[in-house]
Amino acid sequence: MFSDWFGHFSNYTLIQIVGSVLIIIFYLILKAILQKTILNRSIQQNFDPARSIYVRKLVGFITLILCLVLAGIVWEVSLKGLSVYIASVLTVVGVGLFATWSIVSNITASLILFFFFPLKIGSKVKIVDGANSIEGEVLNLSLFSIKILVADGQHAYYPNNLAIQRYIIHLDGGSAK
């Protein structure tokens, strides 16, 4: 029975199916490991759960893209046939990224702040930016900005891409950067 079923597939097709199954298993294992690492990091640093969700979704998307590329290699997807589509997509993405470089840099900076920077909600900080320095309590850390409650009771939003470039002082526990 199984020999009849397998007889319909060439050895190469069987290798592609097994390769695809291995890629799916790899994806699930890698995603679980990365999700657990992000969760442990957010618990360890006492990060806001919403911040952890943003990072988990972004890392999951990047992992999915990586596995789709691997599946394309296993199935020998012809770049010759896809070249028009790839060129079109890259053109649109290129224009989109050029037009929204600020958004992309803020999202990238939010990942850097999440993994390598000890900012927490409730931290008292001072971001040293010359005459534009800002001091207050961190209320929220999002994909795009840090929401800070300043002394006069107003909310200030400081872009993530600028925050990783500036000297930040933790007023309730020393220097962060």
Residue pairs with C-beta under 8 A, 6 or more apart in sequence:
6 14
9 17
16 74
16 75
19 71
19 74
20 71
20 74
20 75
23 67
23 70
23 71
23 74
24 67
26 67
26 70
27 63
27 64
27 67
30 63
30 67
31 60
31 63
34 56
34 59
34 60
34 63
35 56
35 59
35 60
38 52
38 55
38 56
38 59
38 114
39 52
39 56
41 47
41 114
41 115
42 49
42 51
42 52
42 55
42 114
45 118
45 120
46 120
47 114
47 120
47 121
47 141
48 121
48 140
48 141
50 140
50 142
51 110
51 114
51 141
51 142
52 114
54 110
54 142
54 143
55 110
55 111
55 114
58 107
58 111
79 86
97 104
102 159
102 161
103 144
105 161
106 143
106 144
106 145
106 159
106 160
106 161
107 143
107 144
107 160
108 161
109 159
109 160
109 161
109 163
109 164
110 141
110 142
110 143
110 144
110 160
112 164
113 119
113 141
113 146
113 160
113 163
113 164
114 141
117 164
117 168
117 176
117 177
118 170
118 176
119 125
119 138
119 141
119 146
119 168
119 176
120 138
121 138
121 139
121 140
121 141
122 137
122 138
123 137
123 138
123 170
123 172
123 173
124 136
124 137
124 138
124 170
124 171
124 172
125 135
125 136
125 137
125 138
125 148
125 168
125 169
125 170
125 171
125 176
126 133
126 134
126 135
126 168
126 169
126 171
127 133
127 134
127 135
127 148
127 158
127 163
127 166
127 167
127 168
128 166
128 167
128 168
128 169
129 162
129 166
134 148
134 150
134 156
134 158
135 150
135 151
135 171
136 148
136 149
136 150
136 151
136 156
137 148
137 149
138 146
138 147
138 148
139 147
139 148
139 149
139 155
140 146
140 147
141 147
143 160
144 159
144 160
145 157
145 158
145 159
145 160
146 157
146 158
146 160
146 163
147 155
147 156
147 157
148 155
148 156
148 157
148 158
149 155
149 156
150 156
166 177
167 175
167 177
168 175
168 176
168 177
169 175
169 176
170 176
